[in-house]
Amino acid sequence: MPSSFTVVYEAWIIYPAQLRDLLMHLAMTDLFRAKWSAHIHEEWIAALLKQRPDLRREQLERTKELMDSHVRDCVVIGYEHLIDKFQ
């Protein structure tokens, strides 16, 4: 049974590959529900491409697709109208 505890993976923790790998393994254990958004994906991908010009966007898009497909119900949608309320 999945946990009721939810964790949002922000871009800064997805960016380093080693930390992302560890957190992905944890997310697949059902100890908690991992969540992120398309916007968070774009943030970590843009930051990584800026620091690592040897990488291609297609490689990172593949990582994004794998993340989304291996963690149940992970992509948050429909939150955009709340952003201004928190700034």
PDB file of N, CA, C and O in Angstrom:
ATOM      1  N   MET A   1       0.844  -1.184   0.000  1.00  0.00           N
ATOM      2  CA  MET A   1       0.000   0.000   0.000  1.00  0.00           C
ATOM      3  C   MET A   1       0.886   1.243   0.000  1.00  0.00           C
ATOM      4  O   MET A   1       1.787   1.357   0.831  1.00  0.00           O
ATOM      5  N   PRO A   2       0.640   2.176  -0.923  1.00  0.00           N
ATOM      6  CA  PRO A   2       1.453   3.388  -0.984  1.00  0.00           C
ATOM      7  C   PRO A   2       1.294   4.242   0.275  1.00  0.00           C
ATOM      8  O   PRO A   2       0.246   4.245   0.922  1.00  0.00           O
ATOM      9  N   SER A   3       2.334   4.945   0.591  1.00  0.00           N
ATOM     10  CA  SER A   3       2.341   5.826   1.753  1.00  0.00           C
ATOM     11  C   SER A   3       1.468   7.043   1.507  1.00  0.00           C
ATOM     12  O   SER A   3       1.204   7.407   0.361  1.00  0.00           O
ATOM     13  N   SER A   4       1.021   7.671   2.589  1.00  0.00           N
ATOM     14  CA  SER A   4       0.292   8.931   2.462  1.00  0.00           C
ATOM     15  C   SER A   4       1.244  10.121   2.557  1.00  0.00           C
ATOM     16  O   SER A   4       0.825  11.267   2.390  1.00  0.00           O
ATOM     17  N   PHE A   5       2.511   9.855   2.823  1.00  0.00           N
ATOM     18  CA  PHE A   5       3.537  10.895   2.912  1.00  0.00           C
ATOM     19  C   PHE A   5       4.003  11.253   1.503  1.00  0.00           C
ATOM     20  O   PHE A   5       4.375  10.373   0.726  1.00  0.00           O
ATOM     21  N   THR A   6       3.983  12.548   1.174  1.00  0.00           N
ATOM     22  CA  THR A   6       4.338  13.004  -0.168  1.00  0.00           C
ATOM     23  C   THR A   6       5.586  13.872  -0.122  1.00  0.00           C
ATOM     24  O   THR A   6       5.746  14.711   0.765  1.00  0.00           O
ATOM     25  N   VAL A   7       6.464  13.658  -1.091  1.00  0.00           N
ATOM     26  CA  VAL A   7       7.695  14.432  -1.216  1.00  0.00           C
ATOM     27  C   VAL A   7       7.740  15.035  -2.618  1.00  0.00           C
ATOM     28  O   VAL A   7       7.548  14.330  -3.609  1.00  0.00           O
ATOM     29  N   VAL A   8       7.994  16.342  -2.697  1.00  0.00           N
ATOM     30  CA  VAL A   8       8.160  17.003  -3.993  1.00  0.00           C
ATOM     31  C   VAL A   8       9.648  17.042  -4.308  1.00  0.00           C
ATOM     32  O   VAL A   8      10.440  17.583  -3.537  1.00  0.00           O
ATOM     33  N   TYR A   9      10.018  16.471  -5.432  1.00  0.00           N
ATOM     34  CA  TYR A   9      11.408  16.496  -5.888  1.00  0.00           C
ATOM     35  C   TYR A   9      11.618  17.779  -6.681  1.00  0.00           C
ATOM     36  O   TYR A   9      11.147  17.898  -7.813  1.00  0.00           O
ATOM     37  N   GLU A  10      12.312  18.722  -6.100  1.00  0.00           N
ATOM     38  CA  GLU A  10      12.620  19.982  -6.774  1.00  0.00           C
ATOM     39  C   GLU A  10      13.792  19.779  -7.748  1.00  0.00           C
ATOM     40  O   GLU A  10      14.508  18.780  -7.676  1.00  0.00           O
ATOM     41  N   ALA A  11      13.968  20.724  -8.636  1.00  0.00           N
ATOM     42  CA  ALA A  11      14.994  20.621  -9.679  1.00  0.00           C
ATOM     43  C   ALA A  11      16.396  20.443  -9.104  1.00  0.00           C
ATOM     44  O   ALA A  11      17.197  19.691  -9.659  1.00  0.00           O
ATOM     45  N   TRP A  12      16.701  21.114  -8.015  1.00  0.00           N
ATOM     46  CA  TRP A  12      18.059  21.069  -7.464  1.00  0.00           C
ATOM     47  C   TRP A  12      18.414  19.702  -6.896  1.00  0.00           C
ATOM     48  O   TRP A  12      19.596  19.397  -6.739  1.00  0.00           O
ATOM     49  N   ILE A  13      17.414  18.863  -6.582  1.00  0.00           N
ATOM     50  CA  ILE A  13      17.769  17.522  -6.120  1.00  0.00           C
ATOM     51  C   ILE A  13      17.717  16.498  -7.250  1.00  0.00           C
ATOM     52  O   ILE A  13      18.268  15.404  -7.122  1.00  0.00           O
ATOM     53  N   ILE A  14      17.063  16.843  -8.348  1.00  0.00           N
ATOM     54  CA  ILE A  14      17.040  15.949  -9.512  1.00  0.00           C
ATOM     55  C   ILE A  14      18.285  16.156 -10.365  1.00  0.00           C
ATOM     56  O   ILE A  14      18.733  15.231 -11.043  1.00  0.00           O
ATOM     57  N   TYR A  15      18.840  17.353 -10.337  1.00  0.00           N
ATOM     58  CA  TYR A  15      19.992  17.719 -11.173  1.00  0.00           C
ATOM     59  C   TYR A  15      21.191  16.791 -10.991  1.00  0.00           C
ATOM     60  O   TYR A  15      21.667  16.250 -11.989  1.00  0.00           O
ATOM     61  N   PRO A  16      21.710  16.572  -9.775  1.00  0.00           N
ATOM     62  CA  PRO A  16      22.873  15.674  -9.676  1.00  0.00           C
ATOM     63  C   PRO A  16      22.439  14.222  -9.908  1.00  0.00           C
ATOM     64  O   PRO A  16      21.537  13.722  -9.235  1.00  0.00           O
ATOM     65  N   ALA A  17      23.078  13.564 -10.850  1.00  0.00           N
ATOM     66  CA  ALA A  17      22.664  12.208 -11.244  1.00  0.00           C
ATOM     67  C   ALA A  17      22.687  11.223 -10.080  1.00  0.00           C
ATOM     68  O   ALA A  17      21.778  10.403  -9.952  1.00  0.00           O
ATOM     69  N   GLN A  18      23.707  11.289  -9.234  1.00  0.00           N
ATOM     70  CA  GLN A  18      23.798  10.324  -8.137  1.00  0.00           C
ATOM     71  C   GLN A  18      22.641  10.491  -7.153  1.00  0.00           C
ATOM     72  O   GLN A  18      22.065   9.503  -6.698  1.00  0.00           O
ATOM     73  N   LEU A  19      22.304  11.723  -6.827  1.00  0.00           N
ATOM     74  CA  LEU A  19      21.197  11.980  -5.916  1.00  0.00           C
ATOM     75  C   LEU A  19      19.872  11.599  -6.569  1.00  0.00           C
ATOM     76  O   LEU A  19      19.003  11.014  -5.921  1.00  0.00           O
ATOM     77  N   ARG A  20      19.718  11.926  -7.834  1.00  0.00           N
ATOM     78  CA  ARG A  20      18.501  11.554  -8.568  1.00  0.00           C
ATOM     79  C   ARG A  20      18.324  10.039  -8.568  1.00  0.00           C
ATOM     80  O   ARG A  20      17.219   9.548  -8.340  1.00  0.00           O
ATOM     81  N   ASP A  21      19.394   9.295  -8.819  1.00  0.00           N
ATOM     82  CA  ASP A  21      19.308   7.834  -8.836  1.00  0.00           C
ATOM     83  C   ASP A  21      18.871   7.289  -7.479  1.00  0.00           C
ATOM     84  O   ASP A  21      18.008   6.415  -7.406  1.00  0.00           O
ATOM     85  N   LEU A  22      19.463   7.801  -6.418  1.00  0.00           N
ATOM     86  CA  LEU A  22      19.097   7.365  -5.073  1.00  0.00           C
ATOM     87  C   LEU A  22      17.628   7.672  -4.791  1.00  0.00           C
ATOM     88  O   LEU A  22      16.894   6.812  -4.305  1.00  0.00           O
ATOM     89  N   LEU A  23      17.207   8.885  -5.093  1.00  0.00           N
ATOM     90  CA  LEU A  23      15.830   9.281  -4.817  1.00  0.00           C
ATOM     91  C   LEU A  23      14.827   8.531  -5.685  1.00  0.00           C
ATOM     92  O   LEU A  23      13.700   8.286  -5.256  1.00  0.00           O
ATOM     93  N   MET A  24      15.223   8.168  -6.889  1.00  0.00           N
ATOM     94  CA  MET A  24      14.347   7.362  -7.738  1.00  0.00           C
ATOM     95  C   MET A  24      14.172   5.965  -7.150  1.00  0.00           C
ATOM     96  O   MET A  24      13.064   5.429  -7.138  1.00  0.00           O
ATOM     97  N   HIS A  25      15.249   5.382  -6.668  1.00  0.00           N
ATOM     98  CA  HIS A  25      15.139   4.069  -6.029  1.00  0.00           C
ATOM     99  C   HIS A  25      14.207   4.143  -4.819  1.00  0.00           C
ATOM    100  O   HIS A  25      13.371   3.261  -4.619  1.00  0.00           O
ATOM    101  N   LEU A  26      14.352   5.183  -4.026  1.00  0.00           N
ATOM    102  CA  LEU A  26      13.484   5.353  -2.862  1.00  0.00           C
ATOM    103  C   LEU A  26      12.025   5.563  -3.279  1.00  0.00           C
ATOM    104  O   LEU A  26      11.113   5.037  -2.641  1.00  0.00           O
ATOM    105  N   ALA A  27      11.810   6.321  -4.333  1.00  0.00           N
ATOM    106  CA  ALA A  27      10.448   6.587  -4.795  1.00  0.00           C
ATOM    107  C   ALA A  27       9.744   5.303  -5.227  1.00  0.00           C
ATOM    108  O   ALA A  27       8.524   5.194  -5.105  1.00  0.00           O
ATOM    109  N   MET A  28      10.489   4.354  -5.720  1.00  0.00           N
ATOM    110  CA  MET A  28       9.885   3.106  -6.194  1.00  0.00           C
ATOM    111  C   MET A  28       9.628   2.107  -5.066  1.00  0.00           C
ATOM    112  O   MET A  28       9.109   1.020  -5.316  1.00  0.00           O
ATOM    113  N   THR A  29       9.982   2.460  -3.832  1.00  0.00           N
ATOM    114  CA  THR A  29       9.754   1.563  -2.700  1.00  0.00           C
ATOM    115  C   THR A  29       8.389   1.753  -2.056  1.00  0.00           C
ATOM    116  O   THR A  29       7.980   0.933  -1.234  1.00  0.00           O
ATOM    117  N   ASP A  30       7.687   2.801  -2.405  1.00  0.00           N
ATOM    118  CA  ASP A  30       6.400   3.157  -1.804  1.00  0.00           C
ATOM    119  C   ASP A  30       6.522   3.602  -0.347  1.00  0.00           C
ATOM    120  O   ASP A  30       5.530   3.598   0.382  1.00  0.00           O
ATOM    121  N   LEU A  31       7.733   3.988   0.088  1.00  0.00           N
ATOM    122  CA  LEU A  31       7.878   4.572   1.425  1.00  0.00           C
ATOM    123  C   LEU A  31       7.220   5.945   1.482  1.00  0.00           C
ATOM    124  O   LEU A  31       6.793   6.399   2.544  1.00  0.00           O
ATOM    125  N   PHE A  32       7.143   6.599   0.327  1.00  0.00           N
ATOM    126  CA  PHE A  32       6.494   7.897   0.197  1.00  0.00           C
ATOM    127  C   PHE A  32       6.062   8.046  -1.242  1.00  0.00           C
ATOM    128  O   PHE A  32       6.440   7.248  -2.099  1.00  0.00           O
ATOM    129  N   ARG A  33       5.266   9.074  -1.510  1.00  0.00           N
ATOM    130  CA  ARG A  33       4.848   9.375  -2.876  1.00  0.00           C
ATOM    131  C   ARG A  33       5.731  10.500  -3.399  1.00  0.00           C
ATOM    132  O   ARG A  33       5.723  11.602  -2.851  1.00  0.00           O
ATOM    133  N   ALA A  34       6.474  10.235  -4.432  1.00  0.00           N
ATOM    134  CA  ALA A  34       7.324  11.258  -5.043  1.00  0.00           C
ATOM    135  C   ALA A  34       6.515  12.007  -6.097  1.00  0.00           C
ATOM    136  O   ALA A  34       5.764  11.413  -6.870  1.00  0.00           O
ATOM    137  N   LYS A  35       6.690  13.331  -6.105  1.00  0.00           N
ATOM    138  CA  LYS A  35       5.960  14.180  -7.048  1.00  0.00           C
ATOM    139  C   LYS A  35       6.911  15.188  -7.674  1.00  0.00           C
ATOM    140  O   LYS A  35       7.872  15.627  -7.043  1.00  0.00           O
ATOM    141  N   TRP A  36       6.633  15.547  -8.916  1.00  0.00           N
ATOM    142  CA  TRP A  36       7.317  16.629  -9.615  1.00  0.00           C
ATOM    143  C   TRP A  36       6.419  17.079 -10.754  1.00  0.00           C
ATOM    144  O   TRP A  36       5.378  16.476 -11.013  1.00  0.00           O
ATOM    145  N   SER A  37       6.826  18.131 -11.424  1.00  0.00           N
ATOM    146  CA  SER A  37       6.018  18.679 -12.518  1.00  0.00           C
ATOM    147  C   SER A  37       6.857  18.794 -13.782  1.00  0.00           C
ATOM    148  O   SER A  37       8.076  18.625 -13.753  1.00  0.00           O
ATOM    149  N   ALA A  38       6.190  19.083 -14.883  1.00  0.00           N
ATOM    150  CA  ALA A  38       6.897  19.330 -16.136  1.00  0.00           C
ATOM    151  C   ALA A  38       7.819  20.537 -15.985  1.00  0.00           C
ATOM    152  O   ALA A  38       8.907  20.568 -16.560  1.00  0.00           O
ATOM    153  N   HIS A  39       7.385  21.525 -15.214  1.00  0.00           N
ATOM    154  CA  HIS A  39       8.203  22.721 -14.980  1.00  0.00           C
ATOM    155  C   HIS A  39       9.482  22.357 -14.217  1.00  0.00           C
ATOM    156  O   HIS A  39      10.557  22.865 -14.535  1.00  0.00           O
ATOM    157  N   ILE A  40       9.372  21.493 -13.230  1.00  0.00           N
ATOM    158  CA  ILE A  40      10.551  21.042 -12.486  1.00  0.00           C
ATOM    159  C   ILE A  40      11.493  20.290 -13.413  1.00  0.00           C
ATOM    160  O   ILE A  40      12.708  20.483 -13.356  1.00  0.00           O
ATOM    161  N   HIS A  41      10.941  19.435 -14.266  1.00  0.00           N
ATOM    162  CA  HIS A  41      11.787  18.742 -15.247  1.00  0.00           C
ATOM    163  C   HIS A  41      12.548  19.755 -16.114  1.00  0.00           C
ATOM    164  O   HIS A  41      13.753  19.618 -16.329  1.00  0.00           O
ATOM    165  N   GLU A  42      11.838  20.759 -16.602  1.00  0.00           N
ATOM    166  CA  GLU A  42      12.485  21.742 -17.477  1.00  0.00           C
ATOM    167  C   GLU A  42      13.588  22.490 -16.738  1.00  0.00           C
ATOM    168  O   GLU A  42      14.624  22.795 -17.330  1.00  0.00           O
ATOM    169  N   GLU A  43      13.389  22.789 -15.469  1.00  0.00           N
ATOM    170  CA  GLU A  43      14.420  23.483 -14.687  1.00  0.00           C
ATOM    171  C   GLU A  43      15.704  22.670 -14.574  1.00  0.00           C
ATOM    172  O   GLU A  43      16.789  23.194 -14.826  1.00  0.00           O
ATOM    173  N   TRP A  44      15.594  21.386 -14.197  1.00  0.00           N
ATOM    174  CA  TRP A  44      16.818  20.605 -14.021  1.00  0.00           C
ATOM    175  C   TRP A  44      17.481  20.310 -15.361  1.00  0.00           C
ATOM    176  O   TRP A  44      18.708  20.271 -15.450  1.00  0.00           O
ATOM    177  N   ILE A  45      16.681  20.104 -16.398  1.00  0.00           N
ATOM    178  CA  ILE A  45      17.254  19.839 -17.726  1.00  0.00           C
ATOM    179  C   ILE A  45      17.995  21.072 -18.232  1.00  0.00           C
ATOM    180  O   ILE A  45      19.112  20.947 -18.734  1.00  0.00           O
ATOM    181  N   ALA A  46      17.402  22.258 -18.114  1.00  0.00           N
ATOM    182  CA  ALA A  46      18.047  23.497 -18.566  1.00  0.00           C
ATOM    183  C   ALA A  46      19.341  23.757 -17.796  1.00  0.00           C
ATOM    184  O   ALA A  46      20.347  24.148 -18.387  1.00  0.00           O
ATOM    185  N   ALA A  47      19.316  23.541 -16.486  1.00  0.00           N
ATOM    186  CA  ALA A  47      20.517  23.759 -15.669  1.00  0.00           C
ATOM    187  C   ALA A  47      21.624  22.788 -16.048  1.00  0.00           C
ATOM    188  O   ALA A  47      22.789  23.174 -16.135  1.00  0.00           O
ATOM    189  N   LEU A  48      21.270  21.552 -16.269  1.00  0.00           N
ATOM    190  CA  LEU A  48      22.272  20.553 -16.623  1.00  0.00           C
ATOM    191  C   LEU A  48      22.863  20.827 -18.004  1.00  0.00           C
ATOM    192  O   LEU A  48      24.072  20.694 -18.195  1.00  0.00           O
ATOM    193  N   LEU A  49      22.032  21.206 -18.959  1.00  0.00           N
ATOM    194  CA  LEU A  49      22.540  21.532 -20.302  1.00  0.00           C
ATOM    195  C   LEU A  49      23.471  22.740 -20.270  1.00  0.00           C
ATOM    196  O   LEU A  49      24.434  22.808 -21.035  1.00  0.00           O
ATOM    197  N   LYS A  50      23.187  23.680 -19.395  1.00  0.00           N
ATOM    198  CA  LYS A  50      24.050  24.865 -19.267  1.00  0.00           C
ATOM    199  C   LYS A  50      25.426  24.482 -18.718  1.00  0.00           C
ATOM    200  O   LYS A  50      26.446  25.003 -19.170  1.00  0.00           O
ATOM    201  N   GLN A  51      25.450  23.570 -17.742  1.00  0.00           N
ATOM    202  CA  GLN A  51      26.709  23.147 -17.132  1.00  0.00           C
ATOM    203  C   GLN A  51      27.434  22.066 -17.924  1.00  0.00           C
ATOM    204  O   GLN A  51      28.656  21.939 -17.835  1.00  0.00           O
ATOM    205  N   ARG A  52      26.688  21.294 -18.693  1.00  0.00           N
ATOM    206  CA  ARG A  52      27.267  20.161 -19.412  1.00  0.00           C
ATOM    207  C   ARG A  52      26.916  20.227 -20.896  1.00  0.00           C
ATOM    208  O   ARG A  52      26.018  19.515 -21.345  1.00  0.00           O
ATOM    209  N   PRO A  53      27.605  21.065 -21.661  1.00  0.00           N
ATOM    210  CA  PRO A  53      27.291  21.196 -23.088  1.00  0.00           C
ATOM    211  C   PRO A  53      27.559  19.919 -23.887  1.00  0.00           C
ATOM    212  O   PRO A  53      27.147  19.806 -25.041  1.00  0.00           O
ATOM    213  N   ASP A  54      28.248  18.963 -23.270  1.00  0.00           N
ATOM    214  CA  ASP A  54      28.499  17.695 -23.953  1.00  0.00           C
ATOM    215  C   ASP A  54      27.255  16.805 -23.989  1.00  0.00           C
ATOM    216  O   ASP A  54      27.210  15.835 -24.745  1.00  0.00           O
ATOM    217  N   LEU A  55      26.258  17.125 -23.183  1.00  0.00           N
ATOM    218  CA  LEU A  55      25.018  16.353 -23.177  1.00  0.00           C
ATOM    219  C   LEU A  55      24.045  16.911 -24.204  1.00  0.00           C
ATOM    220  O   LEU A  55      24.107  18.082 -24.576  1.00  0.00           O
ATOM    221  N   ARG A  56      23.151  16.051 -24.649  1.00  0.00           N
ATOM    222  CA  ARG A  56      22.112  16.471 -25.597  1.00  0.00           C
ATOM    223  C   ARG A  56      20.752  16.438 -24.900  1.00  0.00           C
ATOM    224  O   ARG A  56      20.501  15.594 -24.040  1.00  0.00           O
ATOM    225  N   ARG A  57      19.895  17.355 -25.278  1.00  0.00           N
ATOM    226  CA  ARG A  57      18.551  17.423 -24.692  1.00  0.00           C
ATOM    227  C   ARG A  57      17.841  16.078 -24.825  1.00  0.00           C
ATOM    228  O   ARG A  57      17.126  15.667 -23.910  1.00  0.00           O
ATOM    229  N   GLU A  58      18.024  15.394 -25.938  1.00  0.00           N
ATOM    230  CA  GLU A  58      17.350  14.112 -26.152  1.00  0.00           C
ATOM    231  C   GLU A  58      17.718  13.098 -25.061  1.00  0.00           C
ATOM    232  O   GLU A  58      16.875  12.309 -24.635  1.00  0.00           O
ATOM    233  N   GLN A  59      18.969  13.122 -24.617  1.00  0.00           N
ATOM    234  CA  GLN A  59      19.398  12.215 -23.553  1.00  0.00           C
ATOM    235  C   GLN A  59      18.636  12.508 -22.261  1.00  0.00           C
ATOM    236  O   GLN A  59      18.169  11.599 -21.575  1.00  0.00           O
ATOM    237  N   LEU A  60      18.526  13.777 -21.954  1.00  0.00           N
ATOM    238  CA  LEU A  60      17.871  14.174 -20.718  1.00  0.00           C
ATOM    239  C   LEU A  60      16.358  13.996 -20.794  1.00  0.00           C
ATOM    240  O   LEU A  60      15.715  13.695 -19.789  1.00  0.00           O
ATOM    241  N   GLU A  61      15.796  14.181 -21.974  1.00  0.00           N
ATOM    242  CA  GLU A  61      14.367  13.914 -22.163  1.00  0.00           C
ATOM    243  C   GLU A  61      14.085  12.435 -21.931  1.00  0.00           C
ATOM    244  O   GLU A  61      13.035  12.084 -21.392  1.00  0.00           O
ATOM    245  N   ARG A  62      14.995  11.578 -22.326  1.00  0.00           N
ATOM    246  CA  ARG A  62      14.852  10.134 -22.082  1.00  0.00           C
ATOM    247  C   ARG A  62      14.863   9.853 -20.573  1.00  0.00           C
ATOM    248  O   ARG A  62      14.070   9.049 -20.083  1.00  0.00           O
ATOM    249  N   THR A  63      15.757  10.511 -19.847  1.00  0.00           N
ATOM    250  CA  THR A  63      15.793  10.361 -18.386  1.00  0.00           C
ATOM    251  C   THR A  63      14.463  10.808 -17.787  1.00  0.00           C
ATOM    252  O   THR A  63      13.914  10.140 -16.910  1.00  0.00           O
ATOM    253  N   LYS A  64      13.952  11.931 -18.259  1.00  0.00           N
ATOM    254  CA  LYS A  64      12.659  12.440 -17.794  1.00  0.00           C
ATOM    255  C   LYS A  64      11.556  11.416 -18.044  1.00  0.00           C
ATOM    256  O   LYS A  64      10.749  11.145 -17.155  1.00  0.00           O
ATOM    257  N   GLU A  65      11.517  10.848 -19.239  1.00  0.00           N
ATOM    258  CA  GLU A  65      10.497   9.855 -19.580  1.00  0.00           C
ATOM    259  C   GLU A  65      10.598   8.619 -18.685  1.00  0.00           C
ATOM    260  O   GLU A  65       9.584   8.075 -18.249  1.00  0.00           O
ATOM    261  N   LEU A  66      11.818   8.187 -18.417  1.00  0.00           N
ATOM    262  CA  LEU A  66      12.009   7.029 -17.537  1.00  0.00           C
ATOM    263  C   LEU A  66      11.537   7.331 -16.121  1.00  0.00           C
ATOM    264  O   LEU A  66      10.893   6.499 -15.483  1.00  0.00           O
ATOM    265  N   MET A  67      11.860   8.519 -15.638  1.00  0.00           N
ATOM    266  CA  MET A  67      11.398   8.917 -14.305  1.00  0.00           C
ATOM    267  C   MET A  67       9.878   8.880 -14.243  1.00  0.00           C
ATOM    268  O   MET A  67       9.299   8.301 -13.323  1.00  0.00           O
ATOM    269  N   ASP A  68       9.239   9.497 -15.224  1.00  0.00           N
ATOM    270  CA  ASP A  68       7.781   9.591 -15.231  1.00  0.00           C
ATOM    271  C   ASP A  68       7.117   8.220 -15.344  1.00  0.00           C
ATOM    272  O   ASP A  68       6.043   7.999 -14.785  1.00  0.00           O
ATOM    273  N   SER A  69       7.754   7.307 -16.063  1.00  0.00           N
ATOM    274  CA  SER A  69       7.127   6.003 -16.283  1.00  0.00           C
ATOM    275  C   SER A  69       7.367   5.010 -15.151  1.00  0.00           C
ATOM    276  O   SER A  69       6.656   4.010 -15.053  1.00  0.00           O
ATOM    277  N   HIS A  70       8.352   5.265 -14.297  1.00  0.00           N
ATOM    278  CA  HIS A  70       8.672   4.297 -13.247  1.00  0.00           C
ATOM    279  C   HIS A  70       8.125   4.640 -11.868  1.00  0.00           C
ATOM    280  O   HIS A  70       8.173   3.812 -10.958  1.00  0.00           O
ATOM    281  N   VAL A  71       7.612   5.839 -11.709  1.00  0.00           N
ATOM    282  CA  VAL A  71       7.063   6.227 -10.408  1.00  0.00           C
ATOM    283  C   VAL A  71       5.575   6.520 -10.600  1.00  0.00           C
ATOM    284  O   VAL A  71       5.189   7.373 -11.398  1.00  0.00           O
ATOM    285  N   ARG A  72       4.780   5.812  -9.871  1.00  0.00           N
ATOM    286  CA  ARG A  72       3.330   5.905  -9.977  1.00  0.00           C
ATOM    287  C   ARG A  72       2.836   7.311  -9.634  1.00  0.00           C
ATOM    288  O   ARG A  72       3.213   7.869  -8.603  1.00  0.00           O
ATOM    289  N   ASP A  73       2.004   7.874 -10.487  1.00  0.00           N
ATOM    290  CA  ASP A  73       1.311   9.136 -10.206  1.00  0.00           C
ATOM    291  C   ASP A  73       2.242  10.277  -9.803  1.00  0.00           C
ATOM    292  O   ASP A  73       1.921  11.045  -8.896  1.00  0.00           O
ATOM    293  N   CYS A  74       3.374  10.394 -10.457  1.00  0.00           N
ATOM    294  CA  CYS A  74       4.400  11.329 -10.011  1.00  0.00           C
ATOM    295  C   CYS A  74       4.261  12.746 -10.573  1.00  0.00           C
ATOM    296  O   CYS A  74       4.674  13.706  -9.922  1.00  0.00           O
ATOM    297  N   VAL A  75       3.696  12.889 -11.752  1.00  0.00           N
ATOM    298  CA  VAL A  75       3.657  14.202 -12.400  1.00  0.00           C
ATOM    299  C   VAL A  75       2.433  14.982 -11.934  1.00  0.00           C
ATOM    300  O   VAL A  75       1.294  14.554 -12.119  1.00  0.00           O
ATOM    301  N   VAL A  76       2.694  16.134 -11.327  1.00  0.00           N
ATOM    302  CA  VAL A  76       1.633  17.009 -10.828  1.00  0.00           C
ATOM    303  C   VAL A  76       1.183  17.920 -11.964  1.00  0.00           C
ATOM    304  O   VAL A  76       2.003  18.529 -12.651  1.00  0.00           O
ATOM    305  N   ILE A  77      -0.113  18.002 -12.149  1.00  0.00           N
ATOM    306  CA  ILE A  77      -0.682  18.895 -13.166  1.00  0.00           C
ATOM    307  C   ILE A  77      -1.792  19.716 -12.524  1.00  0.00           C
ATOM    308  O   ILE A  77      -2.302  19.373 -11.458  1.00  0.00           O
ATOM    309  N   GLY A  78      -2.153  20.802 -13.188  1.00  0.00           N
ATOM    310  CA  GLY A  78      -3.270  21.615 -12.731  1.00  0.00           C
ATOM    311  C   GLY A  78      -2.984  22.487 -11.519  1.00  0.00           C
ATOM    312  O   GLY A  78      -3.911  22.903 -10.824  1.00  0.00           O
ATOM    313  N   TYR A  79      -1.742  22.761 -11.260  1.00  0.00           N
ATOM    314  CA  TYR A  79      -1.347  23.559 -10.092  1.00  0.00           C
ATOM    315  C   TYR A  79      -1.032  25.013 -10.468  1.00  0.00           C
ATOM    316  O   TYR A  79      -0.878  25.867  -9.596  1.00  0.00           O
ATOM    317  N   GLU A  80      -0.941  25.277 -11.749  1.00  0.00           N
ATOM    318  CA  GLU A  80      -0.437  26.565 -12.224  1.00  0.00           C
ATOM    319  C   GLU A  80      -1.189  27.766 -11.664  1.00  0.00           C
ATOM    320  O   GLU A  80      -0.584  28.809 -11.418  1.00  0.00           O
ATOM    321  N   HIS A  81      -2.473  27.638 -11.462  1.00  0.00           N
ATOM    322  CA  HIS A  81      -3.276  28.763 -10.948  1.00  0.00           C
ATOM    323  C   HIS A  81      -2.906  29.111  -9.495  1.00  0.00           C
ATOM    324  O   HIS A  81      -3.288  30.172  -9.003  1.00  0.00           O
ATOM    325  N   LEU A  82      -2.184  28.247  -8.822  1.00  0.00           N
ATOM    326  CA  LEU A  82      -1.788  28.492  -7.422  1.00  0.00           C
ATOM    327  C   LEU A  82      -0.456  29.210  -7.287  1.00  0.00           C
ATOM    328  O   LEU A  82      -0.143  29.719  -6.211  1.00  0.00           O
ATOM    329  N   ILE A  83       0.323  29.262  -8.334  1.00  0.00           N
ATOM    330  CA  ILE A  83       1.686  29.794  -8.260  1.00  0.00           C
ATOM    331  C   ILE A  83       1.708  31.234  -7.736  1.00  0.00           C
ATOM    332  O   ILE A  83       2.494  31.543  -6.841  1.00  0.00           O
ATOM    333  N   ASP A  84       0.884  32.100  -8.261  1.00  0.00           N
ATOM    334  CA  ASP A  84       0.891  33.505  -7.833  1.00  0.00           C
ATOM    335  C   ASP A  84       0.554  33.650  -6.352  1.00  0.00           C
ATOM    336  O   ASP A  84       1.005  34.600  -5.712  1.00  0.00           O
ATOM    337  N   LYS A  85      -0.212  32.749  -5.807  1.00  0.00           N
ATOM    338  CA  LYS A  85      -0.605  32.827  -4.396  1.00  0.00           C
ATOM    339  C   LYS A  85       0.556  32.557  -3.453  1.00  0.00           C
ATOM    340  O   LYS A  85       0.511  32.952  -2.288  1.00  0.00           O
ATOM    341  N   PHE A  86       1.590  31.891  -3.940  1.00  0.00           N
ATOM    342  CA  PHE A  86       2.723  31.527  -3.103  1.00  0.00           C
ATOM    343  C   PHE A  86       3.945  32.417  -3.324  1.00  0.00           C
ATOM    344  O   PHE A  86       4.979  32.210  -2.689  1.00  0.00           O
ATOM    345  N   GLN A  87       3.843  33.383  -4.198  1.00  0.00           N
ATOM    346  CA  GLN A  87       4.994  34.241  -4.467  1.00  0.00           C
ATOM    347  C   GLN A  87       4.886  35.551  -3.742  1.00  0.00           C
ATOM    348  O   GLN A  87       5.774  36.395  -3.858  1.00  0.00           O
TER     349      GLN A  87
END
